[in-house]
């Protein structure tokens, strides 16, 4: 199983979701496990997943039901709306857990 260490850690879409009522968070652990959280006024919805990278820039996510989705990603600094300095970020194509861009919150993993 191949994991891109650049993804490991906690990511949050809120810096890129200025003015919206919903935000997403991702946690990529160094053992190939993770979870996605969607937060809004009604609460949080958490979905566990497993992940790996069949090649650099390609992410495969297997949800708790065994369904597999493939995403292309880029890890690079990005400038959120109304920010003055770029921050560490990842961008997914297509959207992953209802967001396209996430800011790195921490590199800690478990």
C-alpha positions in Angstrom: 0.0 0.0 0.0 1.5 3.3 -1.1 0.7 6.5 1.0 1.8 10.0 0.1 3.2 11.4 3.3 2.3 14.9 2.1 -1.4 14.1 2.8 -0.9 12.7 6.3 -2.5 15.0 8.9 -5.6 17.1 9.5 -7.1 19.3 6.8 -10.0 21.9 7.0 -12.0 23.5 4.1 -13.2 26.4 6.2 -10.5 28.9 5.1 -11.7 28.4 1.5 -15.4 28.3 2.3 -15.8 31.9 3.4 -19.4 32.8 4.0 -20.9 29.3 3.6 -22.8 27.4 6.3 -21.0 24.1 5.8 -17.4 23.0 6.1 -15.5 19.8 5.6 -12.5 18.3 7.4 -10.3 15.4 6.5 -7.9 13.3 8.6 -5.4 11.1 6.8 -3.6 8.8 9.2 -0.2 7.1 8.5 -1.7 3.7 8.7 -4.0 4.2 5.6 -7.1 5.0 7.7 -8.9 8.3 7.9 -12.2 10.1 8.2 -14.1 12.9 6.6 -16.4 15.2 8.6 -19.0 17.5 7.2 -20.1 20.2 9.7 -23.1 22.5 9.5 -25.8 24.0 11.7 -27.4 20.6 12.2 -24.3 18.9 13.5 -21.4 16.8 12.3 -21.5 13.8 9.9 -18.4 11.7 10.2 -17.5 9.0 7.7 -14.5 6.7 8.2 -12.4 5.5 5.2 -9.2 3.8 4.2 -6.9 5.4 1.6 -3.9 4.9 -0.5 -2.1 6.5 -3.5 -1.7 4.1 -6.5 0.5 6.9 -7.9 1.7 10.3 -6.9 -1.2 12.8 -7.4 -3.9 10.1 -7.3 -5.9 9.2 -4.2 -8.1 6.2 -3.8 -10.6 6.3 -0.9 -12.6 3.2 0.2 -15.6 4.1 2.3 -17.1 2.0 5.1 -19.3 0.2 2.6 -16.4 -0.9 0.4 -17.1 1.6 -2.4 -13.9 3.0 -4.0 -13.6 6.6 -5.4 -10.5 8.0 -7.2 -9.4 11.6 -6.9 -6.6 13.7 -8.4 -4.9 16.0 -5.9 -2.2 18.6 -5.7 -0.5 19.7 -2.4 0.8 23.3 -2.8 0.4 26.6 -1.0 -2.9 28.4 -1.9 -4.4 31.8 -1.1 -7.8 31.6 0.6 -10.4 34.4 0.1 -9.5 37.6 2.0 -6.1 36.2 3.1 -2.9 38.0 2.5 -0.5 35.1 2.6 -0.6 31.6 1.1 -1.1 28.6 3.4 -0.3 24.9 3.0 -3.2 23.3 1.1 -4.4 20.4 -0.9 -6.8 20.6 -3.9 -8.9 17.6 -5.1 -10.5 17.0 -8.4 -13.4 16.1 -8.2 -14.7 17.4 -4.8 -13.9 15.2 -1.8 -16.4 15.4 1.1 -18.1 18.4 -0.6 -15.0 20.6 -0.8 -12.3 21.0 -3.4 -9.6 22.8 -1.3 -8.5 22.2 2.3 -6.0 24.0 4.5 -3.5 21.9 6.5 -4.3 22.2 10.2 -1.7 19.7 11.5 0.7 17.0 10.4 0.0 14.8 13.4 -1.2 11.3 12.7 -2.0 8.2 14.7 
